[in-house]
Amino acid sequence: MRGGLVPAVLTMLFVVACGGSSERRSVSESPATTPRTSAVVESPSTTRTVDPIAEPTMSMSVPTLSIGPSSTSSRDDVGRSVEPVRLVFFGDVMLGRGVAPVVDGDPTSVFERLRPVVVGADLAFGNLESPLTGRPHVIGEYALEADPDAAVLLAGAGFDVMGVANNHAFDAGPETVIDTFDALEAAGIAGVGAGASIAEARQPLVVTVGGVTIGVVAFDMSGGQAATVTTAGVNSWDADVARRVVTELHRTVDVVVIGLHGGVEYLTRPDPVLVRVTDLLADWGADVVWGHGAHVVYPVETLRGSTRMSVIAPGLGNTLFDQSLPRTMVGLALEVLADDDGVVAMRTGQIRTEAGRSEFEGWDEPAGDTVALDGDWWTPVRAWTPIVAEPTSLRVDGLLPADYEEVARSVGDVTGTGDIDVVVAYRRPARTERAHDTFDEVDWFDELGRTAHLAVYTSEARMRWGSALLFEPVGAIAVCDGSMALGFTTLDDPTIVAGGAWLWDGFGFRTAAMLPGTATPACADIDHDGRTDPVLADRRVPVAAAIYTPSPNETND
């Protein structure tokens, strides 16, 4: 959790009316009603069509959830009433077996290189694959139990919520679940997806942070010991129960998060059952499907549900584990920006786990349309519309000498102070510059012997800011509120080959990372704060993906 922010209010709510069967049922076993209209998945890199889904009927009344006074938002609100919060999701975390010696001998190193990403979010979620208990292992071939004191390590790393709905939650017997929840609670971490009874296991976790209310439920599809009315266990997948809970949470909270532990392990893509379930969850109203359990990474997609876009992460891989298969030594971090009307934007980042330690390797480059928020690139999740500057009579002539050539121009409040300025990209005849000698490997001159520049002029034709030289020539500009989106070219070809965003900081510009690919600079109010943000629209980047296929001899856990 990010320090210095309003503390999250963690509220556990009993769903008394959500009884139903505790047996796991496949999606196909749910009785069907009228199918919904086909929806389109909008992914940063792919687009697919979802087959119409047959929805289960509701054999019980929908549970009524009572949310505390901290939740004041309404889905009918116009505009944004709260600042977006950051939610970051991780995959399988295992602190026992081969990781245990590092936990015991060098605990600070375990999450040292992951911790900045965890604590940088307002809420951090992980799936706890190692039961926290001192009891001996009794169930299954793989003993993943960890010392209960390891919960302190999770808290120190910044985790706020740990999913326990998985196939290892019961490994040391019936009391394993209770031990794990006790250890998490003692460390100040909320557990979800298991409990001393089926009522507790199905109990949603409701978290309010920064004015945004998040409802969390976790399900197991991997064969974990299901809780019953009188015995401890996990919340096993049941389509009827899932639909009722998700539907009611969607009606009552701002953001619905569904944890899902399942999928055939080590497959290079999600299996058909997992895809079917994630589609159902999106259709019912889940804003984020937080998947894990296959121990490999699957692409994150956005899927149009019945009311709005959902972020679907079928598998985030291993965040910390002792497995050594090539695809099991990497994981994915999923971070979303969310407000009181669901998910605003998302991004993913690479994690590598080795020798009992986890390391964050950086955020991924977006593959499609992208927006710069506070200098970082995100993929918009909601539909957005480019905002074109209002027509203006401002026309500042005579900005450039006769031997300069204007390449691009845009007018707007680039400094964010309310002043309307003119931003101009231009070429001028070359002069002797110190940079020519300092960076002698750079080709500074176009075929006419000119150099590339960019300047900001006031409405009185006074230069507010100007660049001496540009490493990358600017060919297109969109001035936003306190920032601008840019399209970069080569010196002798006007085709856009990269995009970027510059943000005014009072004396000049700080820049977001340049992104390769064709794009159209634009502005849009992505986060609904009343100010436009720099966007790279219609972006096209070649995407290469490596596929690893495990051999039949490779082990399961």
N, C-alpha and C positions, 0 to 999 in steps of 0.2 A: 504494500500500500504506500502511496506517495505521502511523504511527510509534509506537515504543515497545512493539510487540507482538513475539511470538516470530517471528523471521524465517522465511519460507517456505523449505522445502527443495524445490528443483526437481530432479526426477529424470527423465531421458529413458530410456525403456525401448524396446528394439528388440522388435518383434513378428515374430519370424523366421517363425513358421508362417502368417503372414497374407499369403500370396502372392496368388493369384487374378488375375483379369483387371484391367488398368489402364484398360479402356475404361469410359466412362460408360454406365450403363444406366438406363432409366426403371424406376419401381417395377413397372409392369405386366409387365415382362419377367422378373420373378422367378418361378420356379415356385411354385405354390401348394400348401399343405397345408390341413389342417382350419382353417377360419376361427375366430377367437376370438369370444367373446361380446361383443356390443355394449357399449361403455362410455359413460359420460356425462361431458361436459366441464363442469367447474364453474368458471365465470368470474365475476369480480367484478360483471359487468354482464349476462352472457348465459349461457344453458345450452343446449348442443346435444348431439345424439346422434351418436356416431361410427359409421359403417357398419362392419360386421365386416371385418377386414383379412386378406387372404390372405398368409401369411407365407412367405418364401423358405426353401427347404430348405437344410440345411447340408452342402455338398459337401466341406468340409474340417474337420479337427479344430479345435476351439476353441483359440486360443493361450493358453498359460499365462503370465500376467504375474507377474513377481517384484517384489514391493513391499518396500521397505527396512524396517528395524526401527522406523521412526517410526510406522508404521501398526499400531495395536494394537486397533482397534475390531472389533466383531463385530455382524452384523445380528441376532444372537439376544440381544444385551445388553438387559436390562430397565432402563428409565429412561435418563437422559442421563449419559454419562460425560465429555463435554467441553462447553465453552461453545460456543454457535453462533458461526460466523465470517461475515463480510460479504463477499459476492462481488458486484461491480458489473460490468455488461456494457454495452458501447457498440456502435454501428453502425460505418459506414464512416468511416475516417480517411484523408484525402488531404492530403499535405504538398507536392505538386508544383504545376505549372501555375499557376493564379491565386492559390494560397495561398503559393507559394514566395517572392514579394516580401515578404510579411509575415514569413515564417520568417527571411528574411535580414536584414530591416531592423528589425523590432520583435519578436523571438522571444518575449520574456516575455509579450507580450499575447495570444499565440495561444490558450493554455489557461488564462490567468490566472483567468477567471471560471468555469471548469469544474474546476480543480484541487482545490478543497476536497472535492468529491464523490469524485474519483478517489482521493485520498490518504486519505479517510475510510474506505475499505474495506480489508479485509485482502488482497484480490486484485482487480485491475482488468484487464478484458479489452477489447480493441478489434480491429477488422478493419482491417489495413493495406492500403489500396487503392492506395498509391503505392509501387512498388518503390524500394528504397534502393540506388542504383547511380550510378556516373559514366559508364556506357556510353551511347551514343546510342540513341535510340528506333528500333526496327526493325519492330515488329509492331503492327498495328492503327492505327486513325485517331486515337485519343486518347492523347496522350503525358502520362502522369501521374507519370513518374519524379521522385524527389526526391533531394537530396543525402544521401549516407550519414550525414553529420553530424547530420541531422535526427532521428536515433534518440535523440540526447542530449535533444532537446526532449520526446520521448515519455517518456523516463525521468524527466525533471524534472517532468513533469505527473503522474507516479505510476503509469503503466501498467506492469503486470507481465508480461502475456501478450498477444501480437499474433497474430491469425490471418493466414496468408498464402495460404490456399487460396481464390484468386479468379482472375478472368479477366485481371488486370493483372500477375500475379506474374512473367510471362515476357516482358514488353513490350520489354526490351532484349536479348533473346536468351537462350540456354541458361544463361549464367552469372548472369543476373539474380537467380535464386532464391538462389544461393550468396552473392552480394553482400549481399542483404537480410538473410539469416541472420547473416552476419558482422557487419554493422552493428548488428543487434539484440543479438547476443551481446556485442559490445564495450560496449554501453550498459547491460548487465545485464538485458536483457529476453529472455524466452523466446519463440521463434517456434514455431508449430504449423501443420500442414496442408500443408507442402511440404518438399522436400528434394532432395538430389543424386541420389536414386534412389527407386523406389517404396517400398522398405523404410523409408527415412527419412521419406518423405512421409506414410506411414501410421502412423508411430511415435507412440503416445500420449505425452502429457506428463502426468506424475503430480506433483502438488504437494501437499505436506503443510504445513498452517499451523494453528497452535493445536490440534494433535491431530486435525484433520479432514483426510482424504486425498481430494483431488479428482483425477479422471482426465479429461483433455481430449483430444478428437480433433476435427479440423476437416475438412470435406468441401467441395468445390466443385461446384456444379450450374450454373455460368454459362458453361461452355465453355472454361475455362482449359486451358493445355497440360498434359496429364497426364504425370506422371513414369513412367518405365519402369524396367526392371531396371538399365539402364546410363545413363540420362539424367535430368537434373534436371527437375522440374516439380511440379505440385500433386497433392493427393490427391483425384482425381475421384470423384464419387459412384458407389458400387457397392453395391447393396442386400445382397448376400451378405456382402461384407466388413464392411459397417456393422453388420449384425446380429451377426456373430461378435464383433467388437470391443466393441460396446456391451454385449452379453450378458456377456462376460467381465469387462469393467470393472465392471459392476453387481454381479457376484459378488465382486469383489476390493477395490474402493475404496468410500468412503463416499458420494461424490457424483459422478455422471457428467454431464459437460458436453459437448455436441456443438455445434460451430460449423458453420453451414450457410450458404454463400454462394449465393444463388439467388433465383428468383422472377422473373416477368415484370416488367420495370421500369415504375414509375409507375402500376401498377394501383391502384385504390382498395381492393382486398381481395386476399388471397393467392390465387394461381391454384390450380386443382385439383391439379396435380402437387405443388406445394409443400405444400398441406394434407395430401395423401396421405403424403408423406415424413415430415412432422412427426408425424403420427399413428403411423406405423411406429416412429419413434424412441422415442416415449413408450411404446409397447407393448413394445418390447424392453428398456426399463429406463433411458432417458435421464432424468435429473432436471431438467436445463435444456437446452432447445434454443435456442441463441443464433444467431438468424437475422439476415442482412443481405444487401445486394446489390441490392434493388429500389429503393433510394434514397428510399423513402417509409416512413412508420411504419404498422405494422399492430398491431391490439390484441393485448395479451398475455393468454393464457388459462391456466387450469389444466386439465389433462386427466388422467383416471384411466387409468393404464397397467395393465400386467398385475399389478404388485405394489404400487404406491403412486402418489401424485399427482406429475405432472410439470408444470413451468412451461414453456409454449410461447410463444416470442417469434419469430414468423415473419419479422419485419422491424423492426429498430430504427432504420431511416432513416440519415440522415447526421449524424455527430457533428462532422465537420469536412470541408467540401468547398467548391468554388467554383461549384457549380451555382446557378442563379437561379430555377428554377421554384418557385412558391409552396410546394408540398409537399416540395421537396427542401431547403429551408432550415431544416427542423426535424428533430429526432431525439428519441430516447427513451433514457433511462438505465433499466436494469432492475437493481434491487438485490435480492438474496435473502439471507436468513439461513439457514444450513445447519449441520447438526451431523453426527454419525456415523450418522445414520439418514435422510439426505436433506435436503430443503428444508423449513424450518419456516414461513417467511413470506416475502412479497415486497412490493415497491412499485415504482412507476415515476415518473419525473420528466421534465420537458420540457427540451429543449435547443434553442437557436437558434444557427445559424451564419450569419455575415454578415461581409463584408469580410475574410475570412481569419482570423476569430476565432470561438471557440466559447464560448457562455455558458449556464450552467445557470440555468433560470428557476424552479425549485422542484419539490417533490414533488407528485404528483397526489393529489387527494382520493379516498380509496377509494370505490368505488361500491356495495359490499355489506358483509357482516360485516367488522368490523375490530377490531384489537387495538392497544392502546397499549403499546409496549415502550420503556422509557427515555424516555417522553414523545413518541415519534413514532408515527404511525399506520401500521400494516402490514396487509396482507391475509393471513389464515391460509391456509396451503396444505394442511396435514394436517387430517384430520378432528379435531374437538374436541368436547368435551362440557362444558356448563356445570356448574360445581361449586357446589352449594348448600351454604350454611353448615350445619354440624351443629346439630341442635336444641339449644337452650340454655335453661337455666332463668333466664338473666339477663333481668330485666324491670325496668328502672329507671323507676319511676313518679314523677310529680310533677316531671318535668324542666321543664315549661312552665307558666307561669301560666294561670289559667282563661280569660283573654281572648285567649290565643294558640291557633291552630289548627294541629295537626300535619298535614302533607301527606304525608310519606313518612318511613320509618325503616328502617335496616339495621344489623345488629350484626356486628362482626368486628374483626380486627386491622388497622385502617386505618392505624396508624402503623408497622406492621412490626416492633414491638418485642416482640410476644408478648402485649400487653395487649388485652383484649377491650373495645372501646368501642361506644358507641351514636351513630350519625350520624342527625341529625334535620333534615328540611326543614320549615319552618313559616312561617306568616303571623302578623304581629302588628299591632296598631293603630299607625298612622303617628305618628312623632315628628319633630320638627324635626331635620334632618340637614344637615350642611355639603354633602354630596353633592347634595342637592336643588338648591342654587344653582349648584354647580360644573358639574353635568351637567343643566342645565335643559331640555335637549331630550329627556331620558329620561322616559318615563311610569313613575313609581315605584309608583303606587298601583293596587290592584285596585278593583273596583266597590264594595267595602265599605270602601274607604279604608285598606287594609292594605298593608304592604310585605313582601317576600319575604326569607327568611334561611335560613342553614344553620349547624349547630353540631355539634361533637363533644363528647360527654360520657363521662366515665369511669364505671366500674361503681358508683362512690360518688356519682354524680350531680354530679360536679364538671365544669364546663366546661373542656375542654382547649383548645378553639379555637372561635371563632365569627366569623361574617361580620357586618359592620355592615349592609350592604345587598347584594343580588344584582341585577346588571343583568338576568340571565335567571333566572326562578324555576325551582327544581328540583321535578320531579314524580315522579321515581323514582330509587332509589339501590341500588347493589350494592357492598357493601364487600368489597374484595379484600385481599391481603396487602401492606400498605404503600401502598394506593391505593384508588380507588373509581371505578366507572363511573356516570355520571349521565345522566338523561334530563331535558331542559329543556322547559318549557311556556311559554305566554303567561300573563299575569296573570289572565285571566278564562276560560281554556279549559284543562282538564286534559290535552288531547291532547299527546303528546310530539311536538315539532317539531324537536328537535336533540338531539345526544348529545355527551358529553364525557368526559374522564378527568382526575382530579386525583391527583397523586402527592405523598405526604408527604415533606418535605425536612428535617424536624427541628424546624422552627419554624412551619410552615404548609404550604400546598400550592402546588406548581407545576402548571401546567395544560397539557394537550395542546390543540391547536387544536379549537375547537368545530366539529362536523360537522352540517350540516343534514340533515333527513330523520327519518322515524319510526324508532325503534329500541328495543330492549329491553336495558337495562343488565344485564350479567352478568359473571361471573368464570370464568376457565379458565386452566389451566397450559399455555399455548400453547408455550412454549419448554422445557418439561420440566425446570425448575430447582427444582421442589418448592414454588414460590410462585405463587399465582394472579395473573393479569394482568387489567386492565379490558378488557372486550369490549363492543362494541355489536352485538348480535345482531338478526337479522331486519330488517336496515336496508334501507330503501327510499328511493331518491333518484331523481328524474327525471334521465335522461341524455340530453343533446343532443350530436349528432356532426355536424360539418361535413364534407361530402364534396367533394373537389376532383377534377375530371376533366380531364386534360391534353388539349390539342388535338393533332390528328394531325401538326402541323408542329413540335412540340417535339422537341428532339434527345435522343439516347440518353445519352451520357456527357458 
